[in-house]
Amino acid sequence: MCGIIGYTGGGSQTPDGGDVLDVLMTGLSGLEYRGYDSAGVALANSSISVHKRQGEVSALEEALPDGSVDGYAGIGHTRWSTHGPPSDANAHPHTDCSGTVAVVHNGIIENYQVLREELETAGHTFESETDTEVIPHLIEDALEAGADRESAFRRAVNRLEGSYAVAAVFCESETVYAARHESPLVLGIGEDGHYLASDVPAFIEYTDRVIYLDDGEFATVSPSGVVVTDERGTVVETSIETIEWDPEDAGKSGYDHYMLKEIHEQPQAIRKCLRERVNEMAGTITVDDLADLESSGPVQFVACGTSYHAALYGAQMLRKRGISAQCFLASEYDADSIPVGEETLVVGVTQSGETADTMSALRGANRVGATTVALTNVVGSSAARECDHAMYIRAGPEIGVAATKTFATQQVALALFSSVLSGESSQAFVEALRDLPDQVQSVLDNSTAREVARAYEDADAYFFIGRGYNAPVALEGALKMKEITYKHAEGFAAGELKHGPLALVTERTPVFAMVSDDETAAKTLGNVKEVEARDAPVVAITDSRETVERYADFVLEVPETHPALMPILANVQLQLVAYWVANRLGRSIDKPRNLAKSVTVE
Ligand code: F6R
């Protein structure tokens, strides 16, 4: 939901000999997963120069004037529209009437209409339909009233209601001013310059030393250092953390798309998720992140999209181990109207740790005294900081908008979480977990998903069915197909098909069926026969070829494993099918239309 970057280095040269504009453009490329319908930069000099364009960062790149665009400091923005459609005018940065200050913003200003009317009445002229544009005009008013730059920025921000990560530069100043409330903002501490951004990939190429801002904090970022203050202006003590990502991790490493690279990174990501948590000799599972967690009450999961599918899987794992567990779509969770209290453990499953719906649900749970856990990929994220406990999935950076390796590691982390909470783990399960990364690798090496994609790229719609542990993966397979191919796809618990959706099944609707060699096999096979009898093509994803081969047009095999881990393997096949269909259809795989990776609006 929009990405922002800021940089100041005390001169136009950056540590690697480039200029401020290079840093901003690199930063925007690293943030494009957060939104990509327009992009822009502003550089502060004796005046402010603003360059912005509708479209992706590459469109901005092409629109930049020849020769270097100089500045002492700068800010940039990549947008996912909320107020006003994508256009050059609505692209950030926005400026005041006199062109003294430029502002970028991520979030939603709920009282912008009132502020805009007030400012227009006072004579300000607006150039865009955005909520953001009120900020530079508020700053302008405060400057005219005699405030210095910092106080003018602070006064403007204090008038905002809603969510924001906001940054501003002024002409004739090397300082970038920033503030956050319910939208992420992280500072990067470099050798020769300082950075701020919505997320670390924006500046990981330059520095791995970061300070995460908390809600309500302001930052003054100048070449000589950064100062963080609270709402009242009191200086806040901060600690610098070191990020463990390699800048290489954020590149494509020769793959055509981040998504394909990230699908292939799953064995390694799962290994990292398991490291030092599974003791094969003792047959035990321990998670240091949860060392202080004590819970004997019911568990409620809150999550959205792909993470919700992982949560459905986690809830099943817990219920099979005798723990009461429910799943809620975070946007539907209302802690004030359901049974949740001090005895409840509320787990937010969120790879980004910033999803507004999930954060709102977790805040509700915190308010009623529940114990909260963030299951997340991002150290220092809002979820990690606001929950009582955080368990990390250790997937590494995921740039493709469609979640892949974060889903796999969420599932693995939830398998571990359920063992920790129930105190139940068998030698067989531990060994199955140990073998999982190699088995995922073998699926990647031997998959014939590309052939399946070729056969069915023209289908009218795709259906996905699975039972038990495989039911959440049926939903996930359909979501991935929709997101990146823009084709109609639906996932169902296999038994549900006959209760309505079967009416849609024809010879032009391939059905992907997960058939696991366990107690669910016979019933799922019955469902496969139902669709086969309606002439629908069947693609079986199975660890038991002989069971299903007769009824299937294609078989995508996965190695035999513990029944609880089969869906992790099956999902890799579904990811690859979706990828190759989208690839054949020429879709924008890493940046699907209308979507963004980190959804920071409710
Ligand atoms: C789909 C996808 C989304 C996210 C959802 C929640 O590929 O990525 O459905 O799963 O927006 O995001 P997080 O996990 O960051 O809370």
Residues whose N, C-alpha, C, O or C-beta is under 5 A from the ligand:
A	BS01	F6R	C304 G305 T306 S307 V349 T350 Q351 S352 G353 T355 V401 A402 A403 K597 V599
